[in-house]
Amino acid sequence: MKNYSHFAIKYFRQLLVFRVFVALSIIISVIQIFNLPYGSWALITAVTIMGSIPFLGGVLSKASQRISGTILGAIIGLSLFLLPASYNWLHHVILIAAVVTAIFFTQGKYSYASLVVAITIVVVAGGGPEDLHAAVWRTINVFWAAVVAICCSLFIFPARATDHYLDYTHNFIKLCYDYYHKHNQQIATRNYKPIDISPLSTILDKQTALQPHTKNENVASKQLLTEIMLTEEQIFTMLGSMLHTKWDTQLGQAKISDMPGLMEAKEQLANRFEKLAKQIEKQVILPVKRDEIKMLSILPPPEMHEQSDASDISYYGYLWLNREVARQFSLLTHLLHEYYSHVRY
């Protein structure tokens, strides 16, 4: 499973194309073998469901909304054919009212399903009361094509948004190591330059976009995945404050550089980021307790500074930022350990 996850992440575009190819081939074959009328609606359904979202969670959500929207829209549209053919004007008045009502609900929670309801009503009943044959076949073709799209997404090289989500977590942690290690070197040599950590923000944005899909794929673990990202955001915030501050211009810079054991503790924490990134690749996470992190045991020197000394502000602020990164790192290892243990067993 681990090897397949890497394969699916690396070739997710090619696999999406292959799944769509298989789905369209199956649909066209069924249309030709059984000579189904209005078969183009089956093809449109498959492309609509599979074409824009490569991930299993997105396909399941979109397909379920399309099927439910199609059924509801078909029921409403077919019910219009119960009206006598002589009431042609009433057919169209109710049609418009039903479509407008469905459009109103497109701004709610089930926006796509509501849109499908509106489209299906128009497809089924838009031709007028004389178009019942087309209405029935269009409904049938949309329904079975959606089932084909779901089956192809499930069983033909499925792409899971969760795998991509955790791959971004892996990249996030690797970058944290790079930035934090570079910062430590700058502090040690007192040769400071601000470090751009915008790639971390880009990763978080991509994970945010994947969250709706991961929740459909991992109902039992969706809270864990959410907490993992929230912890990443906390680390990003602390690192951003630490790496964007020009510590060489702060009054407490000398105290930071001279504090016994601080640089060693910072490097140990950086190396733990690197180690965690390697563990994610193997999907075996060893949780790190707080008492294993030197940074969380570092205390200021016993001699007290004068409370009026302005250098204490940046001095203690720097310690707090590092300690908070360490605390959030420990929490992240426990969350990842819990997730992978749950997946494995």
BARO-713971 format. One record per residue (C-alpha): chain; x, y, z. Coordinates in steps of 0.5 Angstrom, whole numbers, plus 500, padded with zeros to 3 digits. Example, Ala and Ser with C-alpha at 12.3 -4.5 7.8 and 13.67 -1.06 7.14 Angstrom:
<rs>
<r><chain>A</chain><x>525</x><y>491</y><z>516</z></r>
<r><chain>A</chain><x>527</x><y>498</y><z>514</z></r>
</rs>
This chain:
<rs>
<r><chain>A</chain><x>500</x><y>500</y><z>500</z></r>
<r><chain>A</chain><x>506</x><y>505</y><z>502</z></r>
<r><chain>A</chain><x>509</x><y>503</y><z>495</z></r>
<r><chain>A</chain><x>502</x><y>504</y><z>491</z></r>
<r><chain>A</chain><x>501</x><y>511</y><z>495</z></r>
<r><chain>A</chain><x>508</x><y>514</y><z>492</z></r>
<r><chain>A</chain><x>506</x><y>511</y><z>485</z></r>
<r><chain>A</chain><x>499</x><y>514</y><z>485</z></r>
<r><chain>A</chain><x>502</x><y>521</y><z>488</z></r>
<r><chain>A</chain><x>507</x><y>521</y><z>483</z></r>
<r><chain>A</chain><x>503</x><y>519</y><z>477</z></r>
<r><chain>A</chain><x>496</x><y>522</y><z>479</z></r>
<r><chain>A</chain><x>495</x><y>526</y><z>473</z></r>
<r><chain>A</chain><x>496</x><y>520</y><z>468</z></r>
<r><chain>A</chain><x>492</x><y>515</y><z>472</z></r>
<r><chain>A</chain><x>486</x><y>520</y><z>472</z></r>
<r><chain>A</chain><x>487</x><y>520</y><z>465</z></r>
<r><chain>A</chain><x>487</x><y>513</y><z>465</z></r>
<r><chain>A</chain><x>481</x><y>512</y><z>469</z></r>
<r><chain>A</chain><x>477</x><y>517</y><z>465</z></r>
<r><chain>A</chain><x>479</x><y>513</y><z>459</z></r>
<r><chain>A</chain><x>477</x><y>506</y><z>462</z></r>
<r><chain>A</chain><x>470</x><y>509</y><z>464</z></r>
<r><chain>A</chain><x>469</x><y>512</y><z>457</z></r>
<r><chain>A</chain><x>470</x><y>506</y><z>454</z></r>
<r><chain>A</chain><x>466</x><y>502</y><z>458</z></r>
<r><chain>A</chain><x>460</x><y>507</y><z>457</z></r>
<r><chain>A</chain><x>461</x><y>508</y><z>449</z></r>
<r><chain>A</chain><x>461</x><y>500</y><z>449</z></r>
<r><chain>A</chain><x>455</x><y>499</y><z>453</z></r>
<r><chain>A</chain><x>451</x><y>505</y><z>449</z></r>
<r><chain>A</chain><x>453</x><y>501</y><z>442</z></r>
<r><chain>A</chain><x>452</x><y>494</y><z>444</z></r>
<r><chain>A</chain><x>445</x><y>496</y><z>447</z></r>
<r><chain>A</chain><x>444</x><y>501</y><z>442</z></r>
<r><chain>A</chain><x>441</x><y>506</y><z>448</z></r>
<r><chain>A</chain><x>438</x><y>513</y><z>446</z></r>
<r><chain>A</chain><x>441</x><y>519</y><z>448</z></r>
<r><chain>A</chain><x>447</x><y>516</y><z>450</z></r>
<r><chain>A</chain><x>451</x><y>522</y><z>450</z></r>
<r><chain>A</chain><x>448</x><y>524</y><z>457</z></r>
<r><chain>A</chain><x>452</x><y>518</y><z>460</z></r>
<r><chain>A</chain><x>458</x><y>521</y><z>457</z></r>
<r><chain>A</chain><x>457</x><y>528</y><z>459</z></r>
<r><chain>A</chain><x>456</x><y>525</y><z>466</z></r>
<r><chain>A</chain><x>462</x><y>521</y><z>467</z></r>
<r><chain>A</chain><x>466</x><y>527</y><z>464</z></r>
<r><chain>A</chain><x>463</x><y>532</y><z>469</z></r>
<r><chain>A</chain><x>464</x><y>527</y><z>475</z></r>
<r><chain>A</chain><x>471</x><y>525</y><z>474</z></r>
<r><chain>A</chain><x>474</x><y>530</y><z>469</z></r>
<r><chain>A</chain><x>476</x><y>536</y><z>474</z></r>
<r><chain>A</chain><x>477</x><y>532</y><z>481</z></r>
<r><chain>A</chain><x>482</x><y>526</y><z>481</z></r>
<r><chain>A</chain><x>481</x><y>524</y><z>488</z></r>
<r><chain>A</chain><x>477</x><y>519</y><z>490</z></r>
<r><chain>A</chain><x>474</x><y>523</y><z>496</z></r>
<r><chain>A</chain><x>472</x><y>528</y><z>491</z></r>
<r><chain>A</chain><x>469</x><y>523</y><z>486</z></r>
<r><chain>A</chain><x>465</x><y>520</y><z>491</z></r>
<r><chain>A</chain><x>462</x><y>527</y><z>494</z></r>
<r><chain>A</chain><x>461</x><y>529</y><z>487</z></r>
<r><chain>A</chain><x>458</x><y>523</y><z>484</z></r>
<r><chain>A</chain><x>453</x><y>522</y><z>490</z></r>
<r><chain>A</chain><x>451</x><y>529</y><z>490</z></r>
<r><chain>A</chain><x>450</x><y>528</y><z>482</z></r>
<r><chain>A</chain><x>446</x><y>521</y><z>483</z></r>
<r><chain>A</chain><x>441</x><y>524</y><z>489</z></r>
<r><chain>A</chain><x>440</x><y>531</y><z>485</z></r>
<r><chain>A</chain><x>439</x><y>527</y><z>478</z></r>
<r><chain>A</chain><x>434</x><y>522</y><z>482</z></r>
<r><chain>A</chain><x>430</x><y>529</y><z>485</z></r>
<r><chain>A</chain><x>431</x><y>533</y><z>479</z></r>
<r><chain>A</chain><x>428</x><y>527</y><z>475</z></r>
<r><chain>A</chain><x>422</x><y>526</y><z>480</z></r>
<r><chain>A</chain><x>420</x><y>533</y><z>479</z></r>
<r><chain>A</chain><x>421</x><y>533</y><z>472</z></r>
<r><chain>A</chain><x>417</x><y>527</y><z>470</z></r>
<r><chain>A</chain><x>412</x><y>529</y><z>475</z></r>
<r><chain>A</chain><x>410</x><y>535</y><z>470</z></r>
<r><chain>A</chain><x>408</x><y>530</y><z>465</z></r>
<r><chain>A</chain><x>402</x><y>528</y><z>469</z></r>
<r><chain>A</chain><x>399</x><y>534</y><z>467</z></r>
<r><chain>A</chain><x>395</x><y>534</y><z>461</z></r>
<r><chain>A</chain><x>398</x><y>535</y><z>454</z></r>
<r><chain>A</chain><x>393</x><y>541</y><z>453</z></r>
<r><chain>A</chain><x>396</x><y>545</y><z>459</z></r>
<r><chain>A</chain><x>403</x><y>546</y><z>456</z></r>
<r><chain>A</chain><x>403</x><y>553</y><z>459</z></r>
<r><chain>A</chain><x>402</x><y>550</y><z>466</z></r>
<r><chain>A</chain><x>408</x><y>545</y><z>464</z></r>
<r><chain>A</chain><x>413</x><y>551</y><z>463</z></r>
<r><chain>A</chain><x>411</x><y>555</y><z>469</z></r>
<r><chain>A</chain><x>412</x><y>550</y><z>474</z></r>
<r><chain>A</chain><x>418</x><y>548</y><z>470</z></r>
<r><chain>A</chain><x>421</x><y>555</y><z>471</z></r>
<r><chain>A</chain><x>419</x><y>555</y><z>478</z></r>
<r><chain>A</chain><x>422</x><y>549</y><z>480</z></r>
<r><chain>A</chain><x>429</x><y>551</y><z>477</z></r>
<r><chain>A</chain><x>429</x><y>557</y><z>480</z></r>
<r><chain>A</chain><x>427</x><y>554</y><z>487</z></r>
<r><chain>A</chain><x>433</x><y>549</y><z>486</z></r>
<r><chain>A</chain><x>438</x><y>555</y><z>484</z></r>
<r><chain>A</chain><x>436</x><y>558</y><z>490</z></r>
<r><chain>A</chain><x>439</x><y>552</y><z>494</z></r>
<r><chain>A</chain><x>445</x><y>552</y><z>490</z></r>
<r><chain>A</chain><x>448</x><y>557</y><z>495</z></r>
<r><chain>A</chain><x>447</x><y>552</y><z>501</z></r>
<r><chain>A</chain><x>451</x><y>546</y><z>503</z></r>
<r><chain>A</chain><x>449</x><y>542</y><z>497</z></r>
<r><chain>A</chain><x>450</x><y>547</y><z>492</z></r>
<r><chain>A</chain><x>452</x><y>541</y><z>487</z></r>
<r><chain>A</chain><x>447</x><y>537</y><z>488</z></r>
<r><chain>A</chain><x>442</x><y>543</y><z>487</z></r>
<r><chain>A</chain><x>445</x><y>545</y><z>481</z></r>
<r><chain>A</chain><x>444</x><y>538</y><z>478</z></r>
<r><chain>A</chain><x>437</x><y>538</y><z>480</z></r>
<r><chain>A</chain><x>436</x><y>544</y><z>476</z></r>
<r><chain>A</chain><x>440</x><y>541</y><z>470</z></r>
<r><chain>A</chain><x>436</x><y>535</y><z>471</z></r>
<r><chain>A</chain><x>429</x><y>538</y><z>471</z></r>
<r><chain>A</chain><x>431</x><y>542</y><z>464</z></r>
<r><chain>A</chain><x>434</x><y>536</y><z>461</z></r>
<r><chain>A</chain><x>428</x><y>532</y><z>463</z></r>
<r><chain>A</chain><x>422</x><y>537</y><z>462</z></r>
<r><chain>A</chain><x>425</x><y>542</y><z>458</z></r>
<r><chain>A</chain><x>423</x><y>539</y><z>451</z></r>
<r><chain>A</chain><x>415</x><y>540</y><z>453</z></r>
<r><chain>A</chain><x>410</x><y>535</y><z>455</z></r>
<r><chain>A</chain><x>411</x><y>531</y><z>449</z></r>
<r><chain>A</chain><x>418</x><y>529</y><z>450</z></r>
<r><chain>A</chain><x>417</x><y>524</y><z>455</z></r>
<r><chain>A</chain><x>421</x><y>518</y><z>452</z></r>
<r><chain>A</chain><x>427</x><y>523</y><z>452</z></r>
<r><chain>A</chain><x>426</x><y>525</y><z>459</z></r>
<r><chain>A</chain><x>426</x><y>517</y><z>461</z></r>
<r><chain>A</chain><x>432</x><y>515</y><z>457</z></r>
<r><chain>A</chain><x>436</x><y>521</y><z>459</z></r>
<r><chain>A</chain><x>435</x><y>520</y><z>467</z></r>
<r><chain>A</chain><x>437</x><y>513</y><z>466</z></r>
<r><chain>A</chain><x>443</x><y>514</y><z>462</z></r>
<r><chain>A</chain><x>445</x><y>519</y><z>468</z></r>
<r><chain>A</chain><x>444</x><y>515</y><z>473</z></r>
<r><chain>A</chain><x>448</x><y>508</y><z>471</z></r>
<r><chain>A</chain><x>454</x><y>513</y><z>468</z></r>
<r><chain>A</chain><x>455</x><y>516</y><z>475</z></r>
<r><chain>A</chain><x>455</x><y>509</y><z>478</z></r>
<r><chain>A</chain><x>461</x><y>507</y><z>472</z></r>
<r><chain>A</chain><x>464</x><y>513</y><z>474</z></r>
<r><chain>A</chain><x>464</x><y>511</y><z>482</z></r>
<r><chain>A</chain><x>467</x><y>504</y><z>480</z></r>
<r><chain>A</chain><x>472</x><y>506</y><z>476</z></r>
<r><chain>A</chain><x>475</x><y>511</y><z>481</z></r>
<r><chain>A</chain><x>474</x><y>506</y><z>487</z></r>
<r><chain>A</chain><x>478</x><y>500</y><z>483</z></r>
<r><chain>A</chain><x>482</x><y>503</y><z>477</z></r>
<r><chain>A</chain><x>488</x><y>506</y><z>480</z></r>
<r><chain>A</chain><x>485</x><y>510</y><z>486</z></r>
<r><chain>A</chain><x>488</x><y>517</y><z>488</z></r>
<r><chain>A</chain><x>486</x><y>518</y><z>495</z></r>
<r><chain>A</chain><x>487</x><y>526</y><z>497</z></r>
<r><chain>A</chain><x>489</x><y>523</y><z>504</z></r>
<r><chain>A</chain><x>496</x><y>521</y><z>501</z></r>
<r><chain>A</chain><x>497</x><y>528</y><z>497</z></r>
<r><chain>A</chain><x>495</x><y>531</y><z>504</z></r>
<r><chain>A</chain><x>500</x><y>527</y><z>508</z></r>
<r><chain>A</chain><x>505</x><y>528</y><z>502</z></r>
<r><chain>A</chain><x>504</x><y>535</y><z>503</z></r>
<r><chain>A</chain><x>505</x><y>534</y><z>511</z></r>
<r><chain>A</chain><x>512</x><y>531</y><z>509</z></r>
<r><chain>A</chain><x>514</x><y>537</y><z>505</z></r>
<r><chain>A</chain><x>512</x><y>541</y><z>510</z></r>
<r><chain>A</chain><x>516</x><y>538</y><z>515</z></r>
<r><chain>A</chain><x>522</x><y>538</y><z>511</z></r>
<r><chain>A</chain><x>522</x><y>545</y><z>509</z></r>
<r><chain>A</chain><x>521</x><y>546</y><z>517</z></r>
<r><chain>A</chain><x>528</x><y>543</y><z>518</z></r>
<r><chain>A</chain><x>531</x><y>547</y><z>512</z></r>
<r><chain>A</chain><x>529</x><y>553</y><z>515</z></r>
<r><chain>A</chain><x>530</x><y>552</y><z>522</z></r>
<r><chain>A</chain><x>537</x><y>549</y><z>521</z></r>
<r><chain>A</chain><x>539</x><y>555</y><z>517</z></r>
<r><chain>A</chain><x>536</x><y>560</y><z>522</z></r>
<r><chain>A</chain><x>540</x><y>556</y><z>527</z></r>
<r><chain>A</chain><x>547</x><y>557</y><z>523</z></r>
<r><chain>A</chain><x>545</x><y>565</y><z>522</z></r>
<r><chain>A</chain><x>544</x><y>566</y><z>530</z></r>
<r><chain>A</chain><x>551</x><y>562</y><z>531</z></r>
<r><chain>A</chain><x>555</x><y>566</y><z>527</z></r>
<r><chain>A</chain><x>551</x><y>573</y><z>528</z></r>
<r><chain>A</chain><x>550</x><y>573</y><z>520</z></r>
<r><chain>A</chain><x>543</x><y>574</y><z>520</z></r>
<r><chain>A</chain><x>538</x><y>575</y><z>514</z></r>
<r><chain>A</chain><x>531</x><y>574</y><z>513</z></r>
<r><chain>A</chain><x>528</x><y>567</y><z>511</z></r>
<r><chain>A</chain><x>523</x><y>567</y><z>506</z></r>
<r><chain>A</chain><x>518</x><y>561</y><z>508</z></r>
<r><chain>A</chain><x>512</x><y>563</y><z>504</z></r>
<r><chain>A</chain><x>513</x><y>556</y><z>501</z></r>
<r><chain>A</chain><x>510</x><y>553</y><z>508</z></r>
<r><chain>A</chain><x>504</x><y>558</y><z>507</z></r>
<r><chain>A</chain><x>503</x><y>555</y><z>500</z></r>
<r><chain>A</chain><x>503</x><y>548</y><z>502</z></r>
<r><chain>A</chain><x>498</x><y>549</y><z>508</z></r>
<r><chain>A</chain><x>493</x><y>553</y><z>502</z></r>
<r><chain>A</chain><x>494</x><y>546</y><z>498</z></r>
<r><chain>A</chain><x>492</x><y>542</y><z>504</z></r>
<r><chain>A</chain><x>486</x><y>546</y><z>506</z></r>
<r><chain>A</chain><x>484</x><y>545</y><z>499</z></r>
<r><chain>A</chain><x>484</x><y>538</y><z>500</z></r>
<r><chain>A</chain><x>481</x><y>537</y><z>506</z></r>
<r><chain>A</chain><x>473</x><y>537</y><z>504</z></r>
<r><chain>A</chain><x>476</x><y>530</y><z>500</z></r>
<r><chain>A</chain><x>480</x><y>527</y><z>505</z></r>
<r><chain>A</chain><x>474</x><y>528</y><z>510</z></r>
<r><chain>A</chain><x>470</x><y>524</y><z>505</z></r>
<r><chain>A</chain><x>475</x><y>518</y><z>505</z></r>
<r><chain>A</chain><x>477</x><y>518</y><z>512</z></r>
<r><chain>A</chain><x>470</x><y>519</y><z>516</z></r>
<r><chain>A</chain><x>474</x><y>516</y><z>522</z></r>
<r><chain>A</chain><x>480</x><y>520</y><z>522</z></r>
<r><chain>A</chain><x>478</x><y>526</y><z>519</z></r>
<r><chain>A</chain><x>479</x><y>530</y><z>526</z></r>
<r><chain>A</chain><x>486</x><y>527</y><z>526</z></r>
<r><chain>A</chain><x>487</x><y>530</y><z>520</z></r>
<r><chain>A</chain><x>484</x><y>537</y><z>522</z></r>
<r><chain>A</chain><x>489</x><y>537</y><z>528</z></r>
<r><chain>A</chain><x>495</x><y>535</y><z>524</z></r>
<r><chain>A</chain><x>494</x><y>541</y><z>520</z></r>
<r><chain>A</chain><x>492</x><y>546</y><z>525</z></r>
<r><chain>A</chain><x>499</x><y>544</y><z>529</z></r>
<r><chain>A</chain><x>502</x><y>545</y><z>522</z></r>
<r><chain>A</chain><x>499</x><y>552</y><z>522</z></r>
<r><chain>A</chain><x>502</x><y>553</y><z>529</z></r>
<r><chain>A</chain><x>509</x><y>551</y><z>527</z></r>
<r><chain>A</chain><x>508</x><y>556</y><z>521</z></r>
<r><chain>A</chain><x>506</x><y>562</y><z>526</z></r>
<r><chain>A</chain><x>512</x><y>561</y><z>531</z></r>
<r><chain>A</chain><x>517</x><y>560</y><z>525</z></r>
<r><chain>A</chain><x>515</x><y>566</y><z>521</z></r>
<r><chain>A</chain><x>515</x><y>570</y><z>528</z></r>
<r><chain>A</chain><x>522</x><y>567</y><z>529</z></r>
<r><chain>A</chain><x>525</x><y>567</y><z>522</z></r>
<r><chain>A</chain><x>522</x><y>574</y><z>520</z></r>
<r><chain>A</chain><x>525</x><y>578</y><z>526</z></r>
<r><chain>A</chain><x>532</x><y>581</y><z>525</z></r>
<r><chain>A</chain><x>535</x><y>578</y><z>532</z></r>
<r><chain>A</chain><x>542</x><y>581</y><z>530</z></r>
<r><chain>A</chain><x>538</x><y>588</y><z>532</z></r>
<r><chain>A</chain><x>535</x><y>586</y><z>538</z></r>
<r><chain>A</chain><x>538</x><y>588</y><z>545</z></r>
<r><chain>A</chain><x>538</x><y>581</y><z>547</z></r>
<r><chain>A</chain><x>542</x><y>578</y><z>541</z></r>
<r><chain>A</chain><x>548</x><y>577</y><z>545</z></r>
<r><chain>A</chain><x>544</x><y>574</y><z>551</z></r>
<r><chain>A</chain><x>541</x><y>569</y><z>546</z></r>
<r><chain>A</chain><x>548</x><y>567</y><z>543</z></r>
<r><chain>A</chain><x>551</x><y>566</y><z>550</z></r>
<r><chain>A</chain><x>546</x><y>562</y><z>553</z></r>
<r><chain>A</chain><x>549</x><y>555</y><z>555</z></r>
<r><chain>A</chain><x>546</x><y>549</y><z>551</z></r>
<r><chain>A</chain><x>541</x><y>553</y><z>547</z></r>
<r><chain>A</chain><x>544</x><y>552</y><z>540</z></r>
<r><chain>A</chain><x>545</x><y>545</y><z>542</z></r>
<r><chain>A</chain><x>538</x><y>544</y><z>544</z></r>
<r><chain>A</chain><x>536</x><y>548</y><z>537</z></r>
<r><chain>A</chain><x>540</x><y>543</y><z>533</z></r>
<r><chain>A</chain><x>537</x><y>537</y><z>536</z></r>
<r><chain>A</chain><x>530</x><y>540</y><z>535</z></r>
<r><chain>A</chain><x>532</x><y>541</y><z>528</z></r>
<r><chain>A</chain><x>535</x><y>534</y><z>527</z></r>
<r><chain>A</chain><x>528</x><y>531</y><z>530</z></r>
<r><chain>A</chain><x>524</x><y>535</y><z>524</z></r>
<r><chain>A</chain><x>529</x><y>531</y><z>519</z></r>
<r><chain>A</chain><x>528</x><y>525</y><z>523</z></r>
<r><chain>A</chain><x>520</x><y>526</y><z>523</z></r>
<r><chain>A</chain><x>520</x><y>527</y><z>515</z></r>
<r><chain>A</chain><x>524</x><y>520</y><z>514</z></r>
<r><chain>A</chain><x>519</x><y>517</y><z>518</z></r>
<r><chain>A</chain><x>513</x><y>519</y><z>514</z></r>
<r><chain>A</chain><x>516</x><y>516</y><z>508</z></r>
<r><chain>A</chain><x>516</x><y>509</y><z>512</z></r>
<r><chain>A</chain><x>509</x><y>511</y><z>515</z></r>
<r><chain>A</chain><x>512</x><y>509</y><z>522</z></r>
<r><chain>A</chain><x>512</x><y>515</y><z>527</z></r>
<r><chain>A</chain><x>515</x><y>514</y><z>533</z></r>
<r><chain>A</chain><x>512</x><y>519</y><z>538</z></r>
<r><chain>A</chain><x>517</x><y>524</y><z>541</z></r>
<r><chain>A</chain><x>515</x><y>526</y><z>549</z></r>
<r><chain>A</chain><x>516</x><y>533</y><z>551</z></r>
<r><chain>A</chain><x>522</x><y>531</y><z>556</z></r>
<r><chain>A</chain><x>526</x><y>528</y><z>550</z></r>
<r><chain>A</chain><x>526</x><y>535</y><z>547</z></r>
<r><chain>A</chain><x>532</x><y>539</y><z>550</z></r>
<r><chain>A</chain><x>529</x><y>545</y><z>548</z></r>
<r><chain>A</chain><x>523</x><y>544</y><z>553</z></r>
<r><chain>A</chain><x>528</x><y>543</y><z>559</z></r>
<r><chain>A</chain><x>532</x><y>549</y><z>557</z></r>
<r><chain>A</chain><x>532</x><y>555</y><z>563</z></r>
<r><chain>A</chain><x>535</x><y>562</y><z>563</z></r>
<r><chain>A</chain><x>541</x><y>562</y><z>567</z></r>
<r><chain>A</chain><x>540</x><y>563</y><z>575</z></r>
<r><chain>A</chain><x>543</x><y>570</y><z>575</z></r>
<r><chain>A</chain><x>537</x><y>575</y><z>574</z></r>
<r><chain>A</chain><x>537</x><y>580</y><z>570</z></r>
<r><chain>A</chain><x>534</x><y>587</y><z>572</z></r>
<r><chain>A</chain><x>527</x><y>588</y><z>570</z></r>
<r><chain>A</chain><x>528</x><y>594</y><z>567</z></r>
<r><chain>A</chain><x>533</x><y>591</y><z>562</z></r>
<r><chain>A</chain><x>530</x><y>592</y><z>555</z></r>
<r><chain>A</chain><x>534</x><y>586</y><z>552</z></r>
<r><chain>A</chain><x>530</x><y>581</y><z>557</z></r>
<r><chain>A</chain><x>524</x><y>582</y><z>552</z></r>
<r><chain>A</chain><x>527</x><y>580</y><z>546</z></r>
<r><chain>A</chain><x>531</x><y>575</y><z>550</z></r>
<r><chain>A</chain><x>525</x><y>571</y><z>553</z></r>
<r><chain>A</chain><x>521</x><y>572</y><z>547</z></r>
<r><chain>A</chain><x>526</x><y>568</y><z>543</z></r>
<r><chain>A</chain><x>526</x><y>563</y><z>548</z></r>
<r><chain>A</chain><x>518</x><y>562</y><z>548</z></r>
<r><chain>A</chain><x>518</x><y>562</y><z>540</z></r>
<r><chain>A</chain><x>523</x><y>556</y><z>540</z></r>
<r><chain>A</chain><x>519</x><y>552</y><z>546</z></r>
<r><chain>A</chain><x>513</x><y>553</y><z>543</z></r>
<r><chain>A</chain><x>516</x><y>550</y><z>536</z></r>
<r><chain>A</chain><x>518</x><y>544</y><z>540</z></r>
<r><chain>A</chain><x>512</x><y>543</y><z>544</z></r>
<r><chain>A</chain><x>508</x><y>543</y><z>537</z></r>
<r><chain>A</chain><x>513</x><y>539</y><z>534</z></r>
<r><chain>A</chain><x>512</x><y>534</y><z>540</z></r>
<r><chain>A</chain><x>504</x><y>534</y><z>539</z></r>
<r><chain>A</chain><x>505</x><y>533</y><z>531</z></r>
<r><chain>A</chain><x>509</x><y>527</y><z>532</z></r>
<r><chain>A</chain><x>503</x><y>524</y><z>537</z></r>
<r><chain>A</chain><x>498</x><y>526</y><z>532</z></r>
<r><chain>A</chain><x>502</x><y>522</y><z>526</z></r>
<r><chain>A</chain><x>503</x><y>516</y><z>530</z></r>
<r><chain>A</chain><x>496</x><y>516</y><z>532</z></r>
<r><chain>A</chain><x>494</x><y>517</y><z>525</z></r>
<r><chain>A</chain><x>498</x><y>511</y><z>522</z></r>
<r><chain>A</chain><x>497</x><y>506</y><z>527</z></r>
<r><chain>A</chain><x>490</x><y>507</y><z>526</z></r>
<r><chain>A</chain><x>491</x><y>506</y><z>518</z></r>
<r><chain>A</chain><x>495</x><y>500</y><z>519</z></r>
<r><chain>A</chain><x>490</x><y>496</y><z>524</z></r>
</rs>
